[in-house]
């Protein structure tokens, strides 16, 4: 939340920002909390308060807080409020429900009479209730939940993890690459692992892996993962990893989140706190020692998402981009692709790759009734084919009509979706992070978002969708057909998107993850290397800057 205050002198004139060193704090009796603020000029200051990560990685404490200015570190005035605008305080107050609606963090605003002014108050309280019991405590259902329910399983996992930690402890040099959302290594984890082997670091470190999907979880694999986490010095993840929640992890262990999404639209993690499927105030995201981002611009976004400090988000770039920009690999892939699919050679290829709907892997879906296959077939013509690649969470196959199967193909199970972008002439998506890599090719995109309003209401966006999407937004299938036929893509948006989301366009992100986050001190490494980017591009690890003005070689 952002609270703006106007600081004035005794004569009610705005205080000039340069007159004194001005900072702010929240006060509640004898307690004080720092309140970060930025000057907006003319005596106006904006206080930026993250209620879920206010004090380190903890929520704002319970209390009735006043805002106090500090002038040259000395106690100054307390913020007042205009009594004629009290209704605005109610409008701004919030109740954040979480923990299956059994807990709530309330943030409300009020006033208190104080001599000749009305003090501005911020009230924050964490409230909880016990679930309403509909069964007898000794009923089979309640007994099963007590001994075999989720809470019981988490208790058993903590006990097993603590036992491994005490009896075995970290093995020097052991690094774990893990995911509970993917069945095998891919993306950022794959590239970092591969690069460590290329550099011979597999001889110095004990590299271990653990990959599984929710439906493949068994106690045997859970115990194995707990053992690997407990005995590893460094744990590398690529997505939400619920196994961490509740574990007493040694603070000397590095847990590094190599988040798979470069820059998506929708809010995730703590940026959707209080909404449907809200995280708990303390969940697995809080355990990260470090997380990565593609650019400095995305650091505050991912700090908010994970509920961690901005200093813990290191803009290394995404390692999987190294593979995407590798020219030799691209040539090999393109040649092999057309050899395997000669019917697609010399065709204009449209890739239809939307994200899923639903809250998670268990209920993910895509509404195929949104697609008018007949109209799309007519718009494409004989020189164009459409490859449908649905999100891997979506289990239902694309219902391609039999009469259109010479132009439409289901590529959902194609093993490498990112490399498929290299043969794509036009990408059609919606809210997927696939746009991150595709923007590097400087090719057109269309955004088919008929449910933009509902999607935004349920998931939330970091910024307005129309401003962020690097291409034309189509809210109806008729709009999409028109864009395909007229080739009006609003492609000029792509370069702006690329500039905002990439600090570097090279093949050195995996090396930066290894050198900064695994081998060195991440915070120092980032600042030192940011001061000499030219040296990074010519490093001994052969990271290569890519010239986007060159067309990909097509075979």
N, C-alpha and C positions, 0 to 999 in steps of 0.2 A: 504494500500500500504506500501511497505517497501523500504526505501532509505538507501543505505549503503554509509558511508563516511569513508575516511582514514584520520586520524589526525596525522600529522607529526611535527617534530621539525624543527627549522630553518635550520638544516643541512640535511633536507629531510629524516631523519631516523624516522621510526614509533615511536610514543610516547608510552612509556610503560604505561599500564593502571593504574598502582599503583602510578605513579609519582604525579598525582594531582586528585582532585575530578572533574570529567568531566561530564557535562550535556549539553543539547542542547535546543535551542529554535528557533522558526521562528520569523523573524523580518520583518516588513513592515512599514518603516518610524518610527513613535513613538510607534507603536503597537508591542507587543510581545506575543507569544503563546508558552507554553511549548511543547516540542517534545520528548516524551518518547523514550528512546534508551537503547539497551543492548549491552554490549561489546562482540565482537567475537574474541578478541585477536589480537595481532600484530598491534594495533592502529586502527582496524576496528570496527566501531559502526553501528548497524542497528537501524534506526529510524522507528518506527511502527506508522503509521498515518492512522486512520480510518476516511475517509472523511465524512461519514454520522453521526458519533458520535464523533466529534473531541473535541468540547468544551462542556463537559457535555453531553447533549442529543441533541445538535445542530450540524449542518454540519459545515465544515471548512468555516470560513468567507471569503467573497470576498476580494481579495488582490493579490499583487505580493510579494511573500515571499522569503526571503533568509534564509539559514540555518546558524546559528551562534553557535559556541562552547562557553561554559562557563567554565572557569578554576578556580576552587575554588570560584564559583559564580561570577567571574569577567568576563566582556566581552572579548571574545577571537576572533579568526579568523572567517571569513565568508567562507563558502564552495565555492570552485571554480570548474570548469569543463574543461575537455580536449577538445579543439576545434576540434580535429581530429575525434571525435565520435559524432558529432551533430545529425546524423541520428537516433541514439538510443533515443534521446529525443522525436522525433516525434512518434516513435514506442511505447513509454511508455505512451504517452498522452491518455486521455480518455474523452469521452463524455457520461455521465450517463443520459439517457432519462427517465422521469417519468411523472406522472400526465397526462396519456393518450397522451403522446408525446407533451404536451403543455409546459413542463418545462424541463430544462436540467441543471445539475451541471457539469461544465467543469473543468478538472484538466489537465493542460498542463505544459510542461517544456521548459525552454528557457535559454539564457545566456545574460549577460550584461557586457559591457566592463568596467573595473574598474582598473585603474593604470596598474599594471603588470600582471593582471590575468583576467579571464572571470568568473564573478560571476554566480553561479548556481541559477536559478529562478524557483519557483513553482507558477504558476498562477492558482487561483481558482475563478470561477465566477458562480453565480446562475442566469440563464437567463430564462425568461418566455415570452410567447406570448398569445394573446387572440385567442380563437377558431375562425375559419373562419365561418362567418355567411352566410348560404346558404338560409335562409328564411328571410322574412320581419319581423321587430321587432314586428309587431302587427298580424302576422299570427297565426292561431290557434295553430300550433305546438310550436312556440316560446312562446306564452302566456301560454300554458299548462306546458312547461318546466320551465317557470319562477315561476309559482305558485304551481306546483305539481311535478316537477322534483326532482332529488336526492339532488341537492344543496338546494332547497326550503325545502325539508323534513328535512335535517340536521339543517337548520335554525329554523324550528318549534321545533325540538327536543331540541335544545339548549335553546330556550325560555321556553319550558315546564320544562326542568331540572333546569334552573335557578330559576323558580318560586317555584318549590318544595324545592330547597335548601334554598331560602330566607324565605319561609313561614313555612316550617316544619323543615328542617335541620336533621342532623344525630340523630338517636334514639340510646341512649346508649346501647351497647351490641348487636346491630343487626348485623348479619353476613349473607351475601348473597352468595349463591352458584348458579352460572349462566353459561349458554352456549347458543349461538346462532347457534350452529352447531349440537346439539344433542337434541333429543326429550325427553330424560329422564336422570336421574342421573346415571352415570357409571364411571368406571375407578378411577382416582385420586380423583375427587370430591366425588364420592360415598364413598370411603374408609375414607376420612377425616371426612365427615359428620357422617358416621357410628361410627367412633372411638370417636368423640366428644360425641355422645349419649352414647356409652359404658362407657365413663368416667364421665357421669352425667353432662357434660358441657351444654347440652341443657336446663338445669334448670337455668344456669347462663347467657346464651346467648339466644337471639332471633334468631333462625336459620330459614332463608327463602330460597326458591329455585325458579329458573326461568329457564325453558328449552324450547327451540323451534327450529324449522328448518326454513331455509330461505323461503320455500314455505308456511309456516304457519304464517308468520308475518302479523299482523293486527295492525291498529293504537291503538286499545284497549289494546293489549298486549304490544305494544311499550310504551304507556303511563304508564302502570303498571311497566315495567322494569325500566323506567326512575325514577319513584317514589321510587322503591326499591334501586336503586343505590344512589339516593340523600339522602335517609334516613338510609343507612347502614354505619357503621363505617369501616367494612372490606368487601371487595368484592373478592371472589375466582372464578377464571375462569379456563377453561381447553383448550382453543383454541383461535384463533383470534376472537375478539369481536368488530366488527365495530361500535357498538353503542357508544363506548367511544370517537370516533374521533370528535373533535370540542367542547367537553364538558369542561366547566370550573370546574374541580374537585378540591375540597378542598385538599390542599397538606397534611393535617393531616389524610386524609382517606387512608387506606392501600388497594391497589389493587394488588392482588397476583396471578400470573400466574402459575398454576399447569399444565404446558404443558404436553399433553398426550403422545408425542413421546419421548421415552427414548433416543434412538440414531438412527436416520435415516441416509440415505445416502444423500438425495438431499438437496440442499440449499433452505432455506425458509427465509421469512422476509427480513431484510436488507442485508443478505448475498447474495441476488440476486438483489441488487439495480442496476438499469440501464438495467436489462434484461426484457424480456416479463413479464407482470403482476407485474412490480416492485412496491413496496410500495412508497407512497409519503414520502418526507423527514420528515414530521410530521404525524404519523398515530397512530392507537390505541396501538401498541406495546410500544410506548414511555411513556404511562401512568402507566406502572407497577412500583409499589413501590419495589416489589421483584418478582423474578421468581425462580423456582427450577430446579435442574439438578441432574442426577444420580451419578455424580462423580466430583471431582476437575478437572479432565482432560477435562470435557465438559463445564466448566465455561466460558472460552473464546469463545467457539462456540456459546453458547446461549446469551452471551453478545452481540456478533456481530449480531445474528439473530434478537434480539429484539431492538438493538440500544440503549442499556443501559450500565451502568458501570458494570465491572466485580464484584465489591463489592456488587451489587444488585442481583447477581445470587448466590443462596445459595444451596450447594450440600447436600440436605436432603436425596436424594434417592427418588424414585417414590412410593407414597402410594399404588398404585394398586399392587405393588409387594408384599406388606404385605398379600393381599388376595391370590395371586398366590402361595406363599410359605407356607400358612397355611395348615399344614398337615391334620388336622381334616376335614377341608373343602374339601381338595383334595380327601381324602378317600370317603367322602360322595358323592362328584360329580362323581368320577369314578364308584362307585357302582351303582348310579342312572343312569349314562349314559349307562352302559351295560344292565341294567334292561329295559331301554327304547329302546335300540337298540341291542337286543340279536344276531342279524345276524352279528354284528361286533365283537362279542366276539371271542377271539383266532385268530383274523386276524391281520396281519401287516397293520398298518394304515399310509397312506401317506396323509398329509394335503397340498393341493395346495392353497396357500393364497397370491396372488400377490396384489400390490397396484393398484390404478386406473391410467388411462391416461387421459389427459385433464387438464385444469387449475383449476377447482373447481367443486362444487357439481352440478352445472347446466349443465355442458357438460362432466361429467366424463363417461368413458367407459373402456372396456377391449376388445382387439381384439382376439376373440375366434378362429379365423382362425390360430393363432399361435400354437394351440394345435392339435396334431395328436392323436385323441382319439383312433383310431385303434391300432397304435403303442404302446401307453401307456397301453392299455388293454392287449396286448400280453406280454409286459415287466413285468406287475404286476404278472400275474399268479393267480391261484385260491386261494392262501393263503393271497393275498393282496387286500386292498380296497383303493380307493382314495376319500377323502372328499374335495370338492371344496368349499372354503369360499372366496367369492369375497369381495372387499372393499364395505362398506355400501353405498358409493356414487354411485356405479355401479347399474343401474336399470335393465338391461337386464339379464334374467336368463341364467344359464349355459346350452348350447345346448347339453346335454348328449344324445348320440344316444340310441335308445330304446334297441338295442341288448347288450348294455354295462351296463345297469342299475342295474345289480346284483353286480357289483364291483364299480361303480361310483355313488356318491351321492352328491346332491347339499345341502350344509350346510350353505349357505350364510345367511339365516335367523335364524340360531342357535343363541340363545340369549346371549351366553357368549363365545366369540371367544378365550379369553385367557385361560379359563379352558379347552377348547378343546385341547390345547397343551399337557395337561397331559396324554391324550390317544394317542398322536401322536408319531409315531416311526421315521418318516422322514418328515421334513418340506421342502416344495418347495416354494420359494418366489422370490422376485426380489429386490425391493427397499423399502420394508415395514419395519416399526419399530417393527414388531412382533418378529423379531430376538432378541430383547432386553431381553424379558422374556424367550424365548426358550433357549437362551444360558445358563440359569441357570440350565437347565435339563441335560446339557452335552450330548445331542443327536445330530445326524447328520443333516446338512442342505445342500440343493442345491439351487443355484441361477440361475434361468432361465431368462436371460437378452439378448434377441435377438436384442433389440433396445438400448443397452447400449450407443452407440455413440450418437444417436439422443437424448436420454433421458438426457445425460450429457450436450449436447449442449443447450438444452432448459431449463433444471432445474438447472444444475450445481451440483457438488459434493463437499463436504467439503475436502475430500481426495480421491486419486485414488481408484476407485471402487474395483479393484482386490485386493488391499492391505487391504481394510476395510472389505470386505465380509468374514464372518467366515465360509467358506465352499467353495466347488468347484463352479466356475462360468461357466455356460454353455451358449454359445451364439447361439446355434442351438438346435432344438428339438432332433436331432440325438445325440448330446452331452448329452442331459438330459437323454435320454433313455439308453445310454451307462453307465452313472453314476448310474442310478437306477439298471441296470442289474449287473454291476460289483461291486456295492457297494463301489466305490472309491469316498469318500465324502470330503477328505482333512479335516477331523474332528479335526486335531491338531490345526486348526486356532481358534477353539471355545474358548479354555482356554485363549488365548491372548486377544481376544475380550472382554471376561468377566472381565479380570483384568483391562482393559482400561476403562471400562464403569461402574464399581461398586466399590465404596469405601468400602461399607459394603454389606454383603449378610445376611439380617436379616428381621424381621417383624416389625421394628420400625420406618419406614419412616413417617407414618401418625402421630405418636407421635412427631417426630422431627418437622414436619410442624406445628403442634399445639403448641408445646412448644417454638419453635424458632420464628415462623413467626406470630402467633396469640397472644400467651400469653406473649411473651418476646421480647427482642431486638434481632432481627435476627443476625445482624453482630456479636455482642458480644457472643451470644449463640453458634454460629458456632465455633468461635475460642476457646472458653472455652471448648466446648465438644470435639473438635478435639484433644485437648491435653489429653483427658482421654476417649478414645474410649472404653476401657475395662469397664468403669463405665456405658457407654451407653448400652452395651449389657446386663448388669445385672440390668437395671433400674427398678423402681417400676411399670412401665407401661408394664412390661412383654414382651418387644420386645425380640425375640428369634433368635439367630444365627442359620443358617441352614447348616447342613452338606451335602455338595453336593456329597459326596462319597456314600451316601445311595440311593438305587434305590427307585423310587416311588412304593408304594404298588399297584399292579394291582388286580382287582377283576375279 
